[in-house]
């Protein structure tokens, strides 16, 4: 029998070369796919980072706007407090002016003709009146009527009555003698 010898070396070499090529192509394909995947993931992460940075920038702008609005609100609140105080002062002035108007109206309605008022002022929460009268009796009756009770004052008291010095003028001596007076009236408190 005769042995036929076959040389399988070139066949094996081609097969190994083809196998190596397939392996290298697969390796390169895998490396390219891994590289593309890495690039895609990197781009996705970069996009997310950029998105977060944009969000943080917007958030910072929003914080600044809120801080500005808070400052504006505080300024408005301070202005409102000032205006409220001014309104309270104006209400107090209005209340006081109405009260003074009541006082003056009361004195004008009840004041007898021989009595004239020259000065009205407040001192220590009481109203003080200064004036003159030609008849002390009429002044005394007026003070007694006011002391007896009224809706405006708690008490009214005559402080003093001064007789004026007689003048040397003949015409002035023919007229009745004038007496200066001072009286004090304590206004009723609100709610009493």
C-alpha positions as CSV (number, residue, x, y, z in Angstrom):
1,X,0.0,0.0,0.0
2,X,1.1,3.1,-0.9
3,X,0.9,6.1,1.4
4,X,-0.1,9.3,-0.1
5,X,1.3,12.2,1.7
6,X,-0.7,15.4,1.8
7,X,0.7,18.7,2.7
8,X,-1.9,20.5,4.9
9,X,0.4,23.3,5.9
10,X,-0.8,25.9,3.4
11,X,-4.4,25.0,4.1
12,X,-3.9,25.4,7.8
13,X,-2.0,28.6,7.3
14,X,-4.9,30.0,5.2
15,X,-7.4,28.8,7.8
16,X,-5.4,30.3,10.6
17,X,-4.9,33.6,8.7
18,X,-8.6,33.8,8.0
19,X,-9.4,33.0,11.6
20,X,-6.9,35.6,12.7
21,X,-8.5,38.1,10.3
22,X,-12.0,37.3,11.6
23,X,-10.7,37.7,15.1
24,X,-9.0,41.0,14.3
25,X,-12.1,42.3,12.5
26,X,-14.3,41.2,15.4
27,X,-11.8,42.8,17.8
28,X,-11.7,46.0,15.7
29,X,-15.5,46.0,15.4
30,X,-15.9,45.4,19.2
31,X,-13.3,48.2,19.9
32,X,-15.1,50.5,17.4
33,X,-18.5,49.7,19.0
34,X,-17.0,50.2,22.5
35,X,-15.5,53.5,21.3
36,X,-18.8,54.6,19.8
37,X,-20.7,53.5,23.0
38,X,-18.1,55.4,25.1
39,X,-18.5,58.5,22.9
40,X,-22.3,58.2,23.1
41,X,-22.3,57.8,26.9
42,X,-19.8,60.6,27.3
43,X,-22.0,62.9,25.1
44,X,-25.1,61.8,27.1
45,X,-23.4,62.6,30.4
46,X,-22.0,65.9,29.0
47,X,-25.5,66.8,27.8
48,X,-26.9,65.9,31.3
49,X,-24.1,68.0,32.9
50,X,-24.8,70.9,30.6
51,X,-28.5,70.6,31.3
52,X,-27.8,70.6,35.1
53,X,-25.5,73.6,34.7
54,X,-28.2,75.4,32.8
55,X,-30.7,74.5,35.4
56,X,-28.4,75.7,38.2
57,X,-27.8,78.9,36.3
58,X,-31.6,79.4,36.0
59,X,-31.9,78.5,39.7
60,X,-29.3,81.1,40.6
61,X,-31.1,83.7,38.5
62,X,-34.4,82.8,40.2
63,X,-32.7,83.0,43.6
64,X,-31.5,86.5,42.7
65,X,-34.9,87.5,41.5
66,X,-36.5,86.1,44.7
67,X,-34.0,88.0,46.8
68,X,-34.7,91.2,44.9
69,X,-38.5,90.7,45.3
70,X,-37.9,90.0,49.0
71,X,-36.0,93.3,49.3
72,X,-38.8,95.1,47.3
73,X,-41.4,93.5,49.6
74,X,-39.4,94.6,52.7
75,X,-39.2,98.1,51.3
76,X,-42.9,98.1,50.6
77,X,-43.7,96.8,54.1
78,X,-41.5,99.5,55.6
79,X,-43.3,102.1,53.4
80,X,-46.7,100.6,54.5
81,X,-45.7,100.8,58.1
82,X,-44.7,104.5,57.6
83,X,-48.0,105.1,55.9
84,X,-49.9,103.3,58.6
85,X,-48.2,105.5,61.2
86,X,-49.0,108.6,59.2
87,X,-52.6,107.5,58.9
88,X,-52.8,107.0,62.6
89,X,-51.3,110.4,63.2
90,X,-53.8,111.9,60.7
91,X,-56.6,110.1,62.4
92,X,-55.4,111.4,65.8
93,X,-55.2,114.9,64.4
94,X,-58.6,114.6,62.9
95,X,-60.0,113.3,66.2
96,X,-58.3,116.1,68.1
97,X,-59.5,118.7,65.6
98,X,-63.1,117.4,65.9
99,X,-62.7,117.4,69.6
100,X,-61.4,121.0,69.6
101,X,-64.2,122.0,67.2
102,X,-66.7,120.5,69.7
103,X,-65.0,122.5,72.5
104,X,-65.1,125.8,70.6
105,X,-68.6,125.2,69.5
106,X,-69.7,124.5,73.1
107,X,-68.0,127.7,74.3
108,X,-69.5,129.8,71.5
109,X,-73.0,128.4,72.1
110,X,-72.9,128.8,75.9
111,X,-70.8,132.0,76.3
112,X,-72.9,134.9,77.5
113,X,-72.7,138.2,75.6
114,X,-70.7,140.2,78.2
115,X,-67.9,137.5,78.1
116,X,-65.3,137.6,75.4
117,X,-62.6,135.0,74.9
118,X,-59.1,136.2,73.9
119,X,-57.0,133.1,74.1
120,X,-57.7,129.3,74.2
121,X,-54.9,126.8,74.7
122,X,-54.3,123.4,76.1
123,X,-51.9,122.7,79.0
124,X,-51.4,119.4,80.7
125,X,-54.4,117.9,78.9
126,X,-56.7,120.6,80.1
127,X,-58.2,123.5,78.1
128,X,-57.4,126.9,79.4
129,X,-59.4,130.0,78.5
130,X,-58.4,133.6,78.9
131,X,-60.7,136.5,78.3
132,X,-62.5,139.5,79.6
133,X,-65.9,140.3,81.0
134,X,-67.8,143.4,82.0
135,X,-69.9,141.6,84.6
136,X,-68.3,139.1,87.0
137,X,-71.8,137.8,88.0
138,X,-72.5,136.7,84.4
139,X,-69.1,135.0,84.2
140,X,-69.7,133.2,87.6
141,X,-73.1,132.0,86.4
142,X,-71.6,130.7,83.2
143,X,-68.9,128.8,85.1
144,X,-71.5,127.4,87.5
145,X,-73.6,126.2,84.6
146,X,-70.6,124.4,83.1
147,X,-69.6,122.9,86.4
148,X,-73.1,121.7,86.9
149,X,-72.6,119.3,84.1
150,X,-72.3,119.0,80.3
151,X,-71.4,116.5,77.7
152,X,-68.1,118.0,76.8
153,X,-66.2,118.7,80.1
154,X,-65.8,116.8,83.4
155,X,-65.0,119.9,85.3
156,X,-64.7,123.6,84.7
157,X,-63.0,125.9,87.3
158,X,-62.3,129.6,87.4
159,X,-58.6,130.2,88.1
160,X,-58.7,134.0,88.6
161,X,-60.4,137.2,87.9
162,X,-58.4,140.4,87.6
163,X,-59.8,143.8,87.6
164,X,-58.2,146.1,85.1
165,X,-56.6,149.4,86.2
166,X,-58.9,152.3,85.5
167,X,-57.7,154.4,82.7
168,X,-57.3,158.1,82.8
169,X,-59.4,158.5,79.6
170,X,-62.8,160.0,80.4
171,X,-64.7,158.0,77.7
172,X,-63.2,154.7,79.0
173,X,-64.4,155.5,82.6
174,X,-68.0,155.9,81.3
175,X,-68.0,152.3,80.1
176,X,-68.4,149.4,82.4
177,X,-65.2,148.2,84.1
178,X,-63.6,145.2,82.3
179,X,-62.3,142.1,84.3
180,X,-59.8,139.7,82.9
181,X,-60.3,136.1,83.8
182,X,-58.7,132.7,83.3
183,X,-60.5,129.4,83.6
184,X,-59.6,125.8,83.1
185,X,-61.8,123.0,81.7
186,X,-60.9,119.3,81.9
187,X,-62.3,117.5,78.8
188,X,-64.2,114.2,79.2
189,X,-62.2,111.2,78.2
190,X,-63.4,109.1,75.3
191,X,-65.7,106.3,76.4
192,X,-66.8,108.0,79.6
